[in-house]
Amino acid sequence: MKRYGELFAIPNVWVLVLAAFPARVAYGMVALGIFFKTEQTTDSVALAGLAIGINSVAGAATAGLRGSLMDRFGQKWPLRILVPGYATMLIVLNTMDSKSAILIAAFLLGISAPPINLSVRPLWREIVPKEFLRTAYAVDTSVMSTAGVIGPVIATSLALSSHPGSALNVAASFMAIGGGSLALTKVSRNWVPEKKDANQISIWKHKAIQLLMIEGCFIGFGWGVFDVAVPAFATLEDVPHRTAWVLTAMGLGNILGGLLGGLVSGKVSALKAMRITYITWVFVSIPIVFTYPGWSMVIAGAFLGLVGGTLQVFYWEVMEAVRPKGSAVGMMGWIWTVQGTLMSIGAAAGGWIAETFSPRFAMSITTISIISGFTILSLGRKRLGAADRIPTPEEDLAAMSDNAPTTK
């Protein structure tokens, strides 16, 4: 763990981790907060699911636009506008008592979501030397995963307490605190968007980004189906409470996997590390199809989360290596627009597939999607060639020199 000790000794690392954490927890609370608010108000599970779907689709479909906004104007003013606006919309949604008003508020909430995670990612390049970037991405991945585990627990506990309205109100508070803190940090305020090349093609025409978007379609759809297949399987077997076991195990595995990814030698290129981890993810995803909601699914889910968390570290590195200049935030936003939209479609289809056919068939779609994603990236790996290289010692020294003012 010496590597992580060295990372956290660098100034501003703790600041960046802690500043955005409350906002990340808030995002972990929002989906369940909307679900319980809608269900308790309308007494309709179907409408509650629709509200989440509308919110998710609106958020995914506009992520690229919000990311591009930051690539053009920086982070200072977009965050200072979007963060309070989003927190306010959460409180407004909490006061709604009609079906149409809740659905409209859920939609507005989605299109106004501050790109917290997308904003944090490019800031690591500003505060750590290049040789620490993989470790920094690993920490960031694990922090996101931790927030993803904590958020739903807090939201469920509050929504089912004697004060159910407190779930969305607390989420609003966390967003205001975390998003506001990030916006006020020196590294975020001073972040200057990269200038685009004069003859630069658009993200949509960029061959490497196109490949990642196609892969994202399969992974997004498959993961959306999985998110519904697990609770559907547990509910059909009259053990709905075991859903929490599986999702918690996956979340903890994801956290550990992210930390392990940061320990991989810097002498291994990001693309090679991603391909090795991806093929491992393919094999690890196969046993989940044959599990039952209980210890077998908990163990299989933990391994799926472990390898997935490791993969995410290298995936971020590959994206950073192949993206066009001037798209540090927008590129990730547009990929999420594609992947998140397909994830929403997958979630909508997942319940019908599990009920009409079987939950195991639904989970097999996730495995097939992971296999498809690996196949697509393997066939088009030449497009990702920029990520298949190791920085020279001279480049490392230059990166350390560039970061000297912020690491002294």
Buried (B, 14 or more C-beta within 10 A) or exposed (E): EEEBEBBEEBEBBEBBBBBBBBBBBBBBBBBBBBBBBBBEBBEEEEBBBBBBBBBBBBBBBBBBBBBBBBBEEBBBEBBBBBBBBBBBBBBBBBEBEEBEBBBBBBBBBBBBBBBBBBBBBBBBBBBBBBBBBBBBBBBBBBBBBBBBBBBBBBBBEBBEEEEBBBBBBBBBBBBBBBBBBBBEBEBBBEBEBEEBEEEBEEBEEBEBBBBBBBBBBBBBBBBBBBBBBBBBBBBBEEBBEBBBBBBBBBBBBBBBBBBBBBBBEBEBBBBBBBBBBBBBBBEBBEBBBEBBBBEEBBBBBBBBBBBBBBBBBBBBBBBBBBBBEBBBBBBBBBBBBBBBBBBBBBBBBBBEBBBEEBBBBBBBBBBBBBBBBBEBBEEBBEBBEBBBEEBEEEEBBBBBEBBEEBBE
